[in-house]
Every structure is written in C-alpha cells, then in structure tokens.
C-alpha cells in the first residue's frame, strides 16, 4: 500500500511537470522574443538580418527556421512561438530532471531508484519556481522569459554537466561512456556558438569537480588520455573560432595592465550592484530557506560522520554545497566585478541561474528522514507543505519583494493567454486582416498598398499578413500619423490604418 501511494504521488508530480510546457509563452510586445521570431522569419524567407543579433549567433534561429520550412508553418509567428515553447520546455524538464537524478544518486549511493526519482522530481519543480527575473512590467519565472530563446543553452548546460558526472563518477560500460562523450562533442560546440555564457558555467562546474576529485580525475585521464586530448583540442578550436564576445580579462595579462585589475574589478563591481544586479527580482524566500537547510545539512552531515547512519558521498556533498553558492556571485562587489570583466556587466545577473541550490531542499529532507528512520513516503507531504508555507510567507509578510509569491503567480498566469499573450486577441488580429482587405479593395491605383499603422498593429500587418508597412523595428514606437503625412513612399499607394476604437491601448514598456 505504501509503495502504491508513493508511486501515485510520483505520477502526480510527473503529470504536473508535463503540463508546464503546455502553458502559454510570454508574448508581451516588444520583448526580446520578437527579435528571435523576426530572425527566424528572416531566415525562413532568406532575408537580410535586421535584428541586433550578431549573424554568427543565428545558429538556433536557422535550425528553427529550417524546421518550420519543413513543416510549412508560415505567416503565424505566434504558432511558431508556441511550438518552440513546448519543445524547449520539455528539453528543460528532461535536462533538469536528469542532472538532479545523477547528482542525487551519486550523493546517496545506497538510495533506491524510486527515492532518487522522487527527489529529482522535486528538484525539477523547485528549479522551475525558484529562478525568475523582471523586465518592464513583468515578473516571470525563467522558463516564461527564455523558453522561446536561444538560451535553451542553460538547460543544455545542466545536461552536459550530468553527462560529465556520469562519465567521471559512475561505473558503466565503455560503449555507454563513448556515447555520452559523443553527446558532449555535439552539444558543447552548439552552446559555445549560440550563447557562450552557459559554457562558462560548465567550466565553473568542471573546475569545481576537478578540485574535489583531483586524484580521480588524474587516474581517469591517465586511463582515457585520448578523451582529454580530443576534448582540449576541440575546446581551443571552438573558443578561438567562436569568440564573438572577447573577454576583457585577457587585457590584464601584461605587467603594465595587471596592477589595474583589482581597481577595475572594484569599479565594475560597484557599477553592477547599482545597475545590473537584479537581486530585487531574482532572490526570493525559497532561496533563503534553502540556505538555512544547507546550514542544518552541514551540521547533520558532521554528526553523521560519527554515527555512519546514512551512506553519503562527502565529495558530492561538497560539490552541491559549493555549486549552490554560485547565486551569490552577482551580490558582492568583488565577485560581481570579476565576472563583469570575464563577461559583461549587463549579463552578470544571469549567473544566478548557474546555482544548483534547487537540489538542496529535497536532499536535506531525505537525509533527515533517513537519519531519523522516518517513513520516506511522507517526504512528498513534507516538501509540499514547506513550499506552500514559503509561498504564504512570501505573499503575506511585509517583505519588499514577495518574489516567490510572484514566481508562483507567474506560473499560474501562464495557463491563461490573456495574462501572458499578445495584447491583441485572435479576433482583433482577424479584424486587422479584414480591414486590410477593405483598404486594398479601395485602392484603384496601379500601385501596391503601403500601410502606416500603430507599431503593434504594424507588426501584425508585416509578419502575419505580409503587407508592406512603415516599420522602424520592434523597439521603435514612431508617430505613424506624422510619418504618413511627412514620409510618404511615392512608389506605393499610401494608406493610413486607423486603429479600431475597440482595440486596447498600446503602452510600450520602455
């Protein structure tokens, strides 16, 4: 009976997780999602790149445009966004679950597979709820902002880190290790080419792993030296050929500039803390609780060393603890400044997402349950209650942020297109198409029609109905009436598209 209840709860969690990709992507206009949709569209129609995305970073966009070309999905950027959102959300789910399971089964060597599955499921849920950011008026979880984005490289970073842990730590066949290594060879170049920052996270984890397992790393590469040679040669080649964002750190590798390093780190650190920190949206109450659980976890770990009640891998425990602290990097002047030099000041806040802190709470409760011989089937209830308490605490206490509450509300809203979708409804978009036909039927000249319209309507005219329209880019909000009066295109029949009174007001977020 206990096993059935335990398995049923796992199935319920799996069902909840599998429902997440079928939420609606954030389509607030003109967020960065539109730059990606436009870039995909331009690749689809073989047009010149008009976005601010560098040409050599359009690998992701090219892959999606080729898929849409194969599927004949044209003239509907919102359908494309939905497809990408579903696919990449599933990639994130699988990657986070796989990473969590690999870490947890190596942390608790004698744990049952059902136990590691349970903890990995909870870790995945926590990951989806713990990371968020705020842009414009929107506070959204990571998956809402980045599901339609080339930063799918973040979930892939977790996946290749898991592959690396399996290769180094687990006893498995040479064939399996080779298959895993081939996956690394394929995915790492993609990450470097598409969004190199996640490769930096991978190097951070590799460095941490190397320090903790320096003896075993030496023995491994002594035995499989050809893996090391291939890996190093590949990395050198890829970094040299794909380094579109040169790190300023190399500037200080001379005797003249090195003394300036600490001063510049301090300056950049202060600048990041004052301008690009984003802790007001990223740090939340569940992170605080996880930090508290880490403190008690350490105390119980040392107590367990004397009693040996629970078999725990001390090196993996250190690995989890240290990698979970990565979220503090943007919070302090020196660490923020250092990474501001390695990368760029305006992206240092993304290092929050490299922290493995989402694993701490489930593993801590499991350790407590095992150590004090509690019935493990109640771990679901315990973790659920603590998350609910954190949610209520975040909502009702007098904290400034209420961030964890906002994170959960972000997930709740994602099931409703009115809350996160494009501000014009399907009917209103259809009305635009009908009005375009009416305007064009009135065109008695021999010239093609050229429309002047409000910027959000202009996007619909240009990318859904494929008409000529006055367009200054997604970030622009020009006075289209003034443009119609003063910038008429004499090669076309110019038409002023009057916004229907029933349409909602368009308010740009900047």
C-alpha positions as CSV (number, residue, x, y, z in Angstrom):
1,X,0.0,0.0,0.0
2,X,2.8,2.4,0.9
3,X,4.5,1.7,-2.4
4,X,1.3,2.4,-4.4
5,X,0.8,5.7,-2.6
6,X,4.4,6.6,-3.1
7,X,4.3,5.8,-6.8
8,X,0.9,7.5,-7.3
9,X,2.3,10.7,-5.9
10,X,5.3,10.5,-8.2
11,X,3.0,10.1,-11.1
12,X,1.0,13.2,-10.0
13,X,4.2,15.2,-9.9
14,X,5.2,13.9,-13.3
15,X,1.8,14.9,-14.6
16,X,2.2,18.5,-13.2
17,X,5.7,18.8,-14.7
18,X,4.5,17.6,-18.1
19,X,1.7,20.2,-18.1
20,X,4.2,23.1,-17.8
21,X,5.2,23.1,-21.5
22,X,1.5,23.4,-22.4
23,X,1.3,26.8,-20.8
24,X,1.4,29.9,-23.0
25,X,4.7,31.7,-23.7
26,X,5.2,35.3,-22.7
27,X,4.2,37.4,-25.7
28,X,4.3,40.9,-24.3
29,X,5.2,43.1,-27.2
30,X,8.0,44.1,-27.9
31,X,10.1,41.9,-25.6
32,X,13.2,40.0,-27.0
33,X,11.0,37.1,-28.1
34,X,10.0,39.2,-31.1
35,X,13.7,39.7,-32.1
36,X,14.0,35.9,-32.2
37,X,10.7,35.4,-34.0
38,X,11.7,38.1,-36.6
39,X,15.2,36.5,-37.0
40,X,13.6,33.1,-37.6
41,X,11.2,34.7,-40.1
42,X,14.1,36.3,-41.9
43,X,15.9,33.0,-42.1
44,X,12.8,31.3,-43.3
45,X,12.3,33.8,-46.2
46,X,16.1,34.2,-46.8
47,X,16.0,37.9,-46.0
48,X,18.8,40.1,-44.6
49,X,19.3,40.2,-40.8
50,X,17.6,43.3,-39.4
51,X,17.8,42.4,-35.7
52,X,20.5,43.3,-33.3
53,X,21.5,39.6,-33.0
54,X,25.0,39.0,-34.5
55,X,24.9,36.9,-37.6
56,X,27.2,34.2,-36.1
57,X,24.7,33.7,-33.3
58,X,21.8,32.9,-35.6
59,X,22.5,29.1,-35.5
60,X,19.5,28.5,-33.2
61,X,17.3,30.6,-35.4
62,X,18.5,28.8,-38.6
63,X,17.6,25.4,-37.0
64,X,14.1,26.5,-36.1
65,X,13.5,28.2,-39.5
66,X,14.5,25.1,-41.3
67,X,12.1,23.0,-39.2
68,X,9.3,25.4,-39.9
69,X,10.1,25.4,-43.6
70,X,9.9,21.6,-43.5
71,X,6.6,21.8,-41.6
72,X,5.3,24.6,-43.9
73,X,4.5,26.8,-40.9
74,X,4.4,30.3,-42.3
75,X,2.6,33.6,-41.6
76,X,2.0,32.8,-37.9
77,X,4.7,33.9,-35.5
78,X,2.5,33.1,-32.5
79,X,2.1,29.4,-33.6
80,X,5.9,29.2,-34.0
81,X,6.4,30.7,-30.6
82,X,4.0,28.1,-29.1
83,X,5.8,25.2,-30.8
84,X,9.3,26.4,-29.6
85,X,7.9,27.0,-26.1
86,X,6.6,23.4,-25.9
87,X,9.7,21.8,-27.3
88,X,12.2,23.8,-25.3
89,X,10.2,23.5,-22.1
90,X,10.4,19.7,-22.4
91,X,14.1,19.9,-23.1
92,X,14.4,22.0,-19.9
93,X,12.3,19.4,-17.9
94,X,14.4,16.5,-19.1
95,X,17.7,18.2,-18.6
96,X,17.0,19.4,-15.1
97,X,15.5,16.0,-14.1
98,X,18.5,14.1,-15.5
99,X,21.0,16.4,-13.8
100,X,19.2,16.2,-10.5
101,X,18.9,12.4,-10.6
102,X,22.6,12.0,-11.5
103,X,23.7,14.2,-8.6
104,X,21.3,12.7,-6.1
105,X,22.1,9.0,-6.9
106,X,25.8,9.8,-6.5
107,X,25.2,11.7,-3.3
108,X,23.2,8.9,-1.7
109,X,24.9,5.8,-3.1
110,X,22.6,3.3,-1.4
111,X,19.3,5.1,-2.2
112,X,16.6,3.3,-4.0
113,X,16.0,4.3,-7.6
114,X,12.4,5.3,-6.6
115,X,13.8,7.6,-3.9
116,X,16.3,9.3,-6.3
117,X,13.4,9.7,-8.8
118,X,11.3,11.4,-6.2
119,X,14.0,13.8,-5.1
120,X,14.9,14.6,-8.7
121,X,11.2,15.4,-9.5
122,X,11.0,17.8,-6.6
123,X,14.3,19.4,-7.5
124,X,12.9,20.0,-11.0
125,X,9.8,21.6,-9.7
126,X,11.9,23.8,-7.4
127,X,14.1,24.8,-10.3
128,X,11.0,26.0,-12.3
129,X,9.8,28.0,-9.4
130,X,13.0,29.4,-7.9
131,X,14.5,31.3,-10.8
132,X,12.9,34.4,-12.1
133,X,13.6,37.9,-13.4
134,X,11.8,41.1,-14.1
135,X,11.7,43.1,-17.3
136,X,9.5,46.1,-17.9
137,X,6.2,45.4,-16.1
138,X,6.6,41.6,-16.0
139,X,8.0,39.4,-13.2
140,X,8.3,36.0,-14.7
141,X,10.0,32.7,-14.0
142,X,13.0,31.8,-16.1
143,X,11.1,29.4,-18.4
144,X,8.5,32.1,-19.3
145,X,11.1,34.6,-20.3
146,X,13.6,32.2,-22.0
147,X,11.5,29.3,-23.4
148,X,11.5,31.0,-26.9
149,X,15.1,32.0,-26.9
150,X,18.5,30.7,-27.9
151,X,19.2,30.5,-24.1
152,X,18.0,26.9,-24.3
153,X,21.7,26.6,-23.7
154,X,21.0,26.9,-20.0
155,X,19.1,23.6,-19.7
156,X,21.7,22.0,-22.1
157,X,24.4,23.2,-19.7
158,X,22.7,21.1,-16.9
159,X,22.5,18.2,-19.3
160,X,26.2,18.2,-20.3
161,X,27.2,18.6,-16.7
162,X,25.2,15.5,-15.8
163,X,26.8,13.6,-18.7
164,X,30.2,14.7,-17.4
165,X,29.4,13.4,-13.9
166,X,28.3,10.1,-15.3
167,X,31.5,9.7,-17.3
168,X,33.8,10.5,-14.4
169,X,32.0,9.1,-11.4
170,X,29.8,6.1,-12.4
171,X,30.9,2.6,-13.3
172,X,29.5,1.9,-16.7
173,X,30.5,0.3,-20.0
174,X,33.0,1.8,-22.4
175,X,30.3,1.9,-25.1
176,X,28.0,4.0,-22.8
177,X,30.8,6.3,-21.9
178,X,31.7,6.7,-25.6
179,X,28.0,7.5,-26.4
180,X,27.9,10.1,-23.6
181,X,31.2,11.6,-24.8
182,X,29.9,11.9,-28.4
183,X,26.9,13.9,-27.0
184,X,29.3,16.3,-25.3
185,X,31.2,16.7,-28.5
186,X,27.9,17.6,-30.3
187,X,26.3,19.8,-27.6
188,X,29.3,21.8,-26.4
189,X,30.0,23.5,-29.8
190,X,26.3,24.3,-30.1
191,X,26.4,26.1,-26.7
192,X,29.6,27.9,-27.5
193,X,28.3,29.1,-30.8
194,X,24.8,30.0,-29.7
195,X,25.3,31.5,-26.2
196,X,28.8,31.1,-24.7
197,X,27.9,32.2,-21.2
198,X,26.5,28.8,-20.4
199,X,29.8,27.3,-21.4
200,X,31.4,29.4,-18.7
201,X,29.0,27.8,-16.2
202,X,30.1,24.4,-17.4
203,X,33.8,25.4,-16.9
204,X,33.0,26.6,-13.4
205,X,31.5,23.2,-12.6
206,X,34.4,21.4,-14.3
207,X,36.8,23.4,-12.2
208,X,34.9,22.6,-9.0
209,X,34.8,18.9,-10.0
210,X,38.5,18.9,-10.8
211,X,39.4,20.4,-7.4
212,X,37.2,17.9,-5.4
213,X,38.2,14.9,-7.5
214,X,41.7,15.8,-8.5
215,X,43.0,12.3,-7.6
216,X,40.3,10.5,-9.6
217,X,40.5,13.0,-12.5
218,X,44.2,12.2,-12.8
219,X,43.6,8.5,-12.8
220,X,40.7,8.8,-15.3
221,X,42.7,10.8,-17.8
222,X,45.7,8.6,-17.3
223,X,43.5,5.7,-18.4
224,X,41.4,7.5,-21.0
225,X,44.0,10.1,-22.2
226,X,42.6,10.2,-25.7
227,X,39.3,11.7,-24.3
228,X,41.4,14.5,-22.7
229,X,43.3,15.3,-25.9
230,X,40.2,15.4,-28.1
231,X,38.4,17.5,-25.5
232,X,41.2,20.1,-25.1
233,X,41.8,20.4,-28.8
234,X,38.1,20.8,-29.5
235,X,37.7,23.5,-26.8
236,X,40.7,25.5,-28.0
237,X,39.5,25.4,-31.6
238,X,35.9,26.3,-30.7
239,X,36.8,29.1,-28.3
240,X,39.2,30.7,-30.9
241,X,36.7,30.4,-33.8
242,X,33.6,31.3,-31.9
243,X,34.8,34.0,-29.6
244,X,32.4,36.8,-30.6
245,X,32.4,38.3,-27.1
246,X,36.1,38.6,-26.2
247,X,36.7,38.6,-22.5
248,X,38.4,41.7,-21.2
249,X,40.2,39.5,-18.7
250,X,43.0,38.9,-21.2
251,X,43.7,42.6,-21.3
252,X,45.2,42.4,-17.9
253,X,47.7,39.6,-18.8
254,X,50.6,42.0,-19.1
255,X,52.9,43.5,-16.5
256,X,51.6,47.0,-17.3
257,X,47.9,46.3,-17.0
258,X,47.9,43.6,-14.3
259,X,48.2,46.2,-11.4
260,X,44.9,47.8,-12.7
261,X,43.0,44.6,-12.4
262,X,41.8,44.9,-8.8
263,X,40.9,48.6,-9.2
264,X,38.8,47.8,-12.3
265,X,37.1,44.8,-10.6
266,X,36.0,47.1,-7.8
267,X,34.7,49.8,-10.2
268,X,32.8,47.2,-12.3
269,X,31.5,45.5,-9.1
270,X,30.0,48.8,-7.8
271,X,28.6,49.5,-11.2
272,X,26.9,46.1,-11.4
273,X,25.5,46.3,-7.9
274,X,24.0,49.7,-8.6
275,X,22.7,49.0,-12.1
276,X,22.6,45.4,-13.2
277,X,22.2,43.3,-10.1
278,X,18.5,42.4,-10.4
279,X,18.5,40.8,-7.0
280,X,15.2,42.7,-6.4
281,X,13.6,40.1,-8.7
282,X,15.9,37.1,-8.5
283,X,16.5,36.5,-4.8
284,X,13.5,35.0,-3.1
285,X,12.2,33.4,0.1
286,X,12.8,29.8,-1.1
287,X,16.5,30.6,-1.7
288,X,16.7,31.8,1.9
289,X,15.1,28.6,3.1
290,X,17.4,26.5,1.0
291,X,20.4,28.4,2.6
292,X,19.0,27.6,6.0
293,X,18.6,23.9,5.1
294,X,22.2,23.9,3.9
295,X,23.4,25.1,7.3
296,X,21.5,22.3,9.1
297,X,22.5,19.8,6.4
298,X,26.2,20.6,7.2
299,X,25.6,20.1,11.0
300,X,23.8,16.8,10.4
301,X,26.5,15.7,7.9
302,X,29.2,16.0,10.5
303,X,27.1,14.3,13.1
304,X,26.5,11.5,10.7
305,X,30.3,11.1,10.2
306,X,30.5,9.8,13.7
307,X,27.4,7.6,13.6
308,X,27.5,6.4,9.9
309,X,23.8,6.0,9.8
310,X,23.3,7.3,6.3
311,X,25.7,6.5,3.4
312,X,26.5,9.8,1.8
313,X,29.2,10.7,-0.7
314,X,31.1,13.5,1.1
315,X,32.7,14.8,-2.2
316,X,29.4,15.2,-4.0
317,X,28.0,16.8,-0.8
318,X,30.8,19.4,-1.1
319,X,30.2,19.7,-4.8
320,X,26.5,20.5,-4.2
321,X,27.2,23.0,-1.4
322,X,29.8,24.9,-3.3
323,X,28.0,25.0,-6.6
324,X,24.8,26.1,-4.9
325,X,26.7,29.2,-3.6
326,X,27.1,30.5,-7.2
327,X,24.0,32.6,-6.8
328,X,25.9,34.9,-4.5
329,X,28.4,35.9,-7.3
330,X,26.3,38.9,-8.5
331,X,25.6,40.0,-4.9
332,X,29.1,41.1,-3.9
333,X,31.4,43.7,-5.3
334,X,34.5,41.7,-6.0
335,X,32.8,38.6,-7.4
336,X,30.4,40.6,-9.5
337,X,33.2,42.8,-10.8
338,X,35.4,39.9,-11.6
339,X,32.7,38.2,-13.7
340,X,31.8,41.6,-15.2
341,X,35.4,41.6,-16.6
342,X,35.2,37.9,-17.7
343,X,31.8,38.5,-19.4
344,X,30.0,41.8,-19.5
345,X,28.5,43.9,-16.6
346,X,24.9,43.7,-18.0
347,X,24.9,39.8,-18.1
348,X,26.4,39.0,-14.7
349,X,23.0,38.8,-13.1
350,X,22.3,35.6,-15.2
351,X,24.9,33.7,-13.0
352,X,22.0,33.3,-10.5
353,X,20.8,30.6,-12.9
354,X,24.0,28.6,-12.6
355,X,23.4,27.7,-8.9
356,X,22.5,24.2,-8.0
357,X,20.6,25.4,-4.9
358,X,17.4,23.8,-6.2
359,X,18.8,20.4,-5.1
360,X,19.4,21.3,-1.5
361,X,15.9,21.2,0.0
362,X,14.9,17.8,-1.3
363,X,18.2,16.2,-0.4
364,X,18.2,17.8,3.0
365,X,14.7,16.4,3.8
366,X,15.7,13.0,2.5
367,X,18.8,13.0,4.7
368,X,16.7,13.9,7.7
369,X,14.1,11.2,7.0
370,X,16.8,8.5,6.6
371,X,18.8,9.6,9.6
372,X,15.9,9.6,12.0
373,X,14.2,6.5,10.4
374,X,11.1,8.4,9.3
375,X,8.7,6.8,6.8
376,X,10.1,8.0,3.5
377,X,6.6,8.1,1.8
378,X,5.8,11.3,3.9
379,X,8.7,13.2,2.2
380,X,6.3,14.4,-0.6
381,X,3.9,15.8,2.0
382,X,6.8,17.5,3.9
383,X,8.4,19.2,0.9
384,X,5.0,20.3,-0.4
385,X,4.0,21.8,3.0
386,X,7.3,23.7,3.2
387,X,6.9,25.1,-0.3
388,X,3.3,26.2,0.5
389,X,4.5,27.8,3.7
390,X,7.2,29.7,1.8
391,X,4.6,30.8,-0.7
392,X,2.3,32.1,2.0
393,X,5.1,33.7,3.9
394,X,6.2,35.4,0.6
395,X,2.7,36.7,0.0
396,X,1.6,37.9,3.4
397,X,4.7,39.1,5.2
398,X,6.0,42.7,4.9
399,X,9.0,41.9,2.7
400,X,9.7,44.3,-0.1
401,X,9.9,41.7,-2.9
402,X,7.3,39.0,-2.3
403,X,9.3,37.3,-5.1
404,X,8.5,33.6,-4.5
405,X,4.8,34.5,-4.5
406,X,5.3,36.4,-7.8
407,X,7.1,33.3,-9.2
408,X,4.2,31.1,-8.5
409,X,1.7,33.6,-9.8
410,X,3.8,33.8,-13.0
411,X,3.3,30.0,-13.4
412,X,-0.4,30.4,-12.7
413,X,-0.8,33.2,-15.2
414,X,1.0,31.2,-17.9
415,X,-2.1,29.0,-18.3
416,X,-4.1,32.0,-19.4
417,X,-3.4,33.6,-22.7
418,X,-5.0,36.9,-21.7
419,X,-2.4,37.2,-18.9
420,X,0.8,36.5,-20.9
421,X,-0.2,36.5,-24.5
422,X,-0.1,39.2,-27.2
423,X,-2.3,42.0,-26.1
424,X,-4.4,41.8,-29.3
425,X,-6.8,38.9,-29.3
426,X,-7.2,36.4,-32.2
427,X,-10.5,38.1,-33.2
428,X,-8.8,41.5,-33.2
429,X,-5.9,40.2,-35.3
430,X,-8.6,38.7,-37.7
431,X,-10.2,42.1,-37.8
432,X,-6.9,43.7,-38.9
433,X,-6.9,41.2,-41.8
434,X,-10.5,42.1,-42.8
435,X,-9.7,45.9,-42.6
436,X,-6.6,45.3,-44.8
437,X,-8.8,43.8,-47.5
438,X,-11.2,46.7,-47.3
439,X,-8.4,49.2,-47.6
440,X,-6.9,47.3,-50.6
441,X,-10.2,47.0,-52.4
442,X,-10.5,50.8,-52.3
443,X,-7.1,51.1,-53.9
444,X,-7.9,52.0,-57.5
445,X,-4.3,52.9,-58.4
446,X,-1.9,50.6,-60.1
447,X,0.5,50.8,-57.2
448,X,0.8,48.3,-54.3
449,X,-0.6,49.3,-51.0
450,X,1.8,50.7,-48.2
451,X,0.3,51.0,-44.7
452,X,1.1,53.3,-41.9
453,X,-0.1,51.8,-38.5
454,X,0.4,51.8,-34.8
455,X,3.6,49.8,-34.1
456,X,1.9,46.7,-32.6
457,X,-0.6,46.6,-35.5
458,X,2.3,47.2,-37.9
459,X,3.9,44.0,-36.6
460,X,0.8,42.1,-37.3
461,X,0.5,43.6,-40.8
462,X,4.1,42.8,-41.6
463,X,4.7,39.4,-40.1
464,X,1.2,37.8,-40.2
465,X,-0.5,39.4,-43.3
466,X,2.8,40.0,-45.2
467,X,1.8,43.5,-46.4
468,X,4.1,46.5,-46.9
469,X,4.1,48.7,-43.8
470,X,6.0,51.6,-42.4
471,X,8.4,49.8,-40.0
472,X,11.3,51.1,-37.8
473,X,11.9,47.8,-35.9
474,X,10.2,46.2,-32.9
475,X,11.8,48.6,-30.4
476,X,10.6,51.7,-32.1
477,X,7.2,53.4,-31.4
478,X,7.1,56.0,-34.1
479,X,4.4,58.6,-34.7
480,X,2.9,56.7,-37.6
481,X,0.3,59.5,-38.4
482,X,3.2,62.1,-38.7
483,X,5.2,59.6,-40.8
484,X,2.2,59.1,-43.1
485,X,2.0,62.9,-43.6
486,X,5.7,63.6,-44.0
487,X,7.4,60.3,-45.1
488,X,5.1,59.0,-47.8
489,X,6.5,56.4,-50.1
490,X,5.8,57.5,-53.6
491,X,6.4,54.1,-55.1
492,X,3.3,52.8,-53.3
493,X,-0.3,53.7,-52.6
494,X,0.0,55.0,-49.1
495,X,-2.8,54.1,-46.6
496,X,-3.2,55.3,-43.0
497,X,-4.5,52.3,-41.0
498,X,-6.9,53.7,-38.4
499,X,-6.9,51.9,-35.1
500,X,-10.3,50.5,-34.3
501,X,-11.8,52.1,-31.1
502,X,-12.4,48.7,-29.6
503,X,-8.7,47.8,-29.6
504,X,-6.8,48.1,-26.3
505,X,-4.3,50.9,-25.8
506,X,-0.7,50.1,-26.7
507,X,1.7,51.1,-24.0
508,X,5.4,50.3,-24.7
509,X,7.2,49.0,-21.7
510,X,10.2,51.4,-22.1
